[in-house]
Amino acid sequence: MALEEKREKRPPVTPMMIEEEAALRNGSRGLPPGPWAEAAGPRPRTTERHIAVHKRLVLGFAVSILALLAVTMIAVLLSVRFEECGAAADGPPRAGGNGSLSGAARQPPGAGQPPGRSEEEARGGEAAEEEEEEEEEEEEWQRRRERPPWARPRLPRHLRPLHYNLMLSAFMENFTFSGEVNVQLEVRNASRYIVLHAHRMHIEAVRVAEDKLAGGVRVARTFFYPQTQVFVVVLNRSLEVQRSYNLKIIYNALIENELLGFFRS
């Protein structure tokens, strides 16, 4: 009787208990069926199709990087080639705006030189004479215990420009240009030197005149001073104070391939 009473006291088996027991056997940690059981269930592994798609994406990214590098290298090579062609096309500067060469270029070699004397010897003699004159002038300024106006960091103030008239002609086939500038100057202090900034230019002619009616002032010589990048005009006599003069310079130069002066862009 006692055993029968104990068996009768066991709780009845419900469907919920059967599902929990089945879940424990299947490894789902005994969670009841529902959204929580589905979230805690094992997730499906990545399929071979997903792996193939990932490989294609990586391969496409690598191909795009290689194509970008190739395009960059081609652009660099083309730019270098263009610069070389531009440098090869640079010829001697021209002076005439109508495409003709300057007067110095039209003259045959040795024109204007005494017979029996080559052009190189004439140039060497002129350069030696200019060096001697520069040395004499520097010695004169040293005796005065002053620096020459072209060796100072700033332009001298004995002249004041009143007006500029500039004309330029550019030749893009060989990247050169010619120019002519007329500057109206006012003399504040008497001096026989005209100093102005200039660099990497070929000066063809320099003229100084008091006005249109009066005669010009003779130019003794001209020279460049690279240390301060100036061009110096030396006159035979000093300019008079409180007078106005006109300075005319004809020049030509290259259109630079760097950020200097008249440059390509």
C-alpha positions in Angstrom: 0.0 0.0 0.0 2.9 2.4 0.8 4.5 1.9 -2.6 1.2 2.5 -4.4 0.7 5.7 -2.4 4.1 7.0 -3.3 3.6 6.3 -7.0 0.3 8.1 -6.9 2.0 11.2 -5.4 4.3 11.8 -8.4 3.3 14.8 -10.5 1.6 14.1 -13.8 3.7 14.3 -16.9 2.8 17.3 -19.0 3.6 18.1 -22.6 5.8 21.0 -21.4 8.0 18.6 -19.5 8.3 16.3 -22.5 9.5 19.2 -24.7 12.0 20.3 -22.0 13.4 16.8 -21.8 13.7 16.6 -25.6 15.4 20.0 -25.7 18.0 18.8 -23.1 18.7 15.8 -25.2 19.2 17.9 -28.4 21.6 20.3 -26.8 19.5 23.5 -26.7 20.2 24.1 -23.0 16.6 23.4 -22.1 15.2 26.7 -23.4 11.5 26.5 -24.3 10.5 27.0 -27.9 10.2 30.7 -28.9 12.3 33.7 -30.1 15.0 33.2 -27.3 15.5 29.6 -28.3 15.9 30.5 -32.0 18.4 33.3 -31.1 20.5 30.9 -29.0 20.5 28.2 -31.5 23.5 27.4 -33.7 24.1 29.7 -36.7 24.7 28.4 -40.2 28.3 28.5 -41.3 29.6 30.6 -44.3 28.9 28.8 -47.5 31.3 28.3 -50.4 29.2 30.9 -52.4 29.9 33.6 -49.9 33.6 32.8 -49.9 33.7 33.1 -53.7 32.0 36.5 -53.6 34.6 37.8 -51.1 37.4 36.6 -53.2 36.0 38.4 -56.3 35.7 41.7 -54.3 39.3 41.4 -53.1 40.5 40.7 -56.6 38.6 43.6 -58.0 40.1 46.0 -55.4 43.6 44.8 -56.2 43.1 45.3 -60.0 41.8 48.8 -59.4 44.9 49.7 -57.4 47.2 48.4 -60.1 45.3 50.3 -62.8 45.6 53.5 -60.7 49.4 53.0 -60.3 49.8 52.4 -64.0 47.9 55.5 -65.0 50.0 57.6 -62.6 53.2 56.3 -64.0 52.1 57.0 -67.6 51.1 60.6 -66.6 54.5 61.2 -65.0 56.3 59.8 -68.1 54.2 62.0 -70.4 54.9 65.2 -68.4 58.7 64.5 -68.4 58.6 63.9 -72.1 56.7 67.2 -72.6 59.3 69.1 -70.6 62.1 67.5 -72.7 60.4 68.5 -75.9 59.9 72.0 -74.7 63.6 72.3 -73.7 64.7 71.0 -77.1 62.4 73.4 -78.9 64.0 76.4 -77.0 66.0 78.2 -79.6 67.8 81.5 -79.6 65.6 84.4 -78.4 64.1 86.5 -81.2 63.7 90.2 -81.0 61.3 91.2 -83.8 57.6 91.1 -83.2 57.0 90.1 -86.9 59.0 86.9 -86.5 62.3 88.3 -87.8 65.5 87.9 -85.9 67.2 90.8 -84.1 69.8 93.0 -85.8 72.6 91.3 -84.0 71.3 87.9 -85.2 71.0 89.0 -88.8 74.6 90.2 -89.0 77.0 87.6 -90.3 79.7 86.2 -87.9 82.5 88.7 -87.4 80.6 91.6 -88.8 81.7 94.9 -87.3 85.0 93.5 -86.1 88.4 94.4 -87.5 90.0 92.0 -90.0 92.2 89.3 -88.6 90.4 89.3 -85.3 87.9 86.5 -84.5 84.5 87.0 -82.8 85.7 85.1 -79.7 88.8 87.3 -79.3 86.7 90.4 -79.7 84.3 89.2 -77.0 87.1 88.3 -74.7 88.7 91.7 -75.2 85.4 93.5 -74.4 84.9 91.3 -71.3 88.4 92.1 -70.1 87.9 95.8 -70.6 84.6 95.7 -68.7 86.2 93.8 -65.8 89.0 96.4 -65.6 86.4 99.3 -65.6 84.4 97.5 -62.9 87.5 97.0 -60.8 88.5 100.7 -61.1 85.0 101.8 -60.1 85.0 99.4 -57.1 88.3 100.8 -56.0 86.9 104.3 -56.3 84.0 103.4 -54.1 86.3 101.7 -51.7 88.3 104.9 -51.4 85.1 106.7 -50.6 84.4 104.0 -48.0 81.0 103.4 -49.6 79.3 100.5 -51.2 78.5 100.9 -54.9 74.8 101.4 -55.6 74.4 98.1 -57.4 75.9 96.1 -54.4 73.3 97.4 -51.9 70.4 95.3 -51.0 67.9 97.9 -52.1 67.8 100.2 -55.1 69.2 103.7 -54.8 66.9 106.6 -54.2 68.5 109.1 -56.4 66.0 108.3 -59.2 62.2 108.0 -58.9 60.2 106.3 -61.7 57.1 108.3 -62.7 55.6 106.1 -65.5 56.2 102.8 -67.2 55.3 101.8 -70.7 55.8 98.1 -71.3 55.3 96.1 -74.6 55.8 92.4 -74.8 55.7 89.9 -77.7 55.5 86.2 -76.7 56.6 83.3 -79.1 55.1 80.1 -77.9 56.7 77.9 -80.6 60.1 78.2 -78.8 59.0 79.7 -75.5 60.7 83.1 -75.9 59.6 86.7 -75.7 60.9 90.1 -76.6 60.1 93.3 -74.7 60.5 97.0 -74.8 60.1 99.3 -71.7 60.1 103.0 -71.5 60.5 104.5 -68.0 60.1 108.2 -67.2 62.6 109.0 -64.5 62.8 112.0 -62.1 66.3 112.8 -60.8 66.5 113.6 -57.1 70.3 113.5 -56.7 72.9 113.8 -59.4 74.3 110.5 -60.5 75.7 108.8 -63.5 74.4 105.4 -62.6 70.9 103.9 -63.3 70.2 100.7 -61.4 67.2 98.5 -61.9 66.2 94.9 -61.2 66.8 92.4 -64.0 67.7 88.7 -64.2 68.2 86.1 -66.9 67.7 88.6 -69.7 69.6 89.6 -72.9 69.7 93.4 -73.3 69.8 94.5 -76.9 69.8 98.3 -76.6 69.7 101.0 -73.9 68.9 104.6 -74.6 68.7 107.6 -72.2 67.2 110.9 -73.4 66.2 114.1 -71.6 63.1 114.6 -73.7 61.9 114.2 -77.3 63.6 117.4 -78.5 66.9 117.3 -76.6 69.6 114.9 -77.6 70.3 111.7 -75.7 72.7 111.1 -72.9 75.5 108.8 -74.1 75.7 105.4 -72.4 79.3 104.5 -71.5 78.6 100.8 -70.7 76.1 98.4 -69.1 76.6 95.3 -67.0 74.7 92.8 -64.9 75.4 92.3 -61.2 74.1 88.8 -60.4 74.7 89.1 -56.6 71.8 91.5 -56.2 70.1 90.6 -59.6 70.3 94.1 -61.0 71.2 95.7 -64.3 73.4 98.8 -64.2 73.6 101.6 -66.8 76.7 103.7 -66.6 76.5 107.2 -68.3 79.2 109.5 -69.5 77.9 112.3 -67.4 75.7 112.8 -64.4 72.0 113.4 -64.7 70.8 116.8 -63.6 68.7 117.3 -60.5 65.0 118.1 -60.9 65.1 117.1 -64.5 63.1 114.3 -66.2 64.7 111.7 -68.4 63.4 108.7 -70.5 65.0 105.3 -70.2 64.4 102.9 -73.0 65.5 99.3 -72.9 65.0 96.6 -75.6 65.5 93.0 -74.4 64.6 89.4 -74.9 64.6 86.3 -72.8 63.2 82.8 -72.4 59.8 82.0 -70.9 61.0 80.2 -67.8 59.9 76.6 -66.9 59.9 77.5 -63.2 58.3 80.1 -61.0 60.6 82.9 -62.0 59.8 86.1 -64.0 57.7 85.4 -67.1 57.1 81.6 -66.7 54.9 78.9 -68.2 51.8 77.8 -66.5 
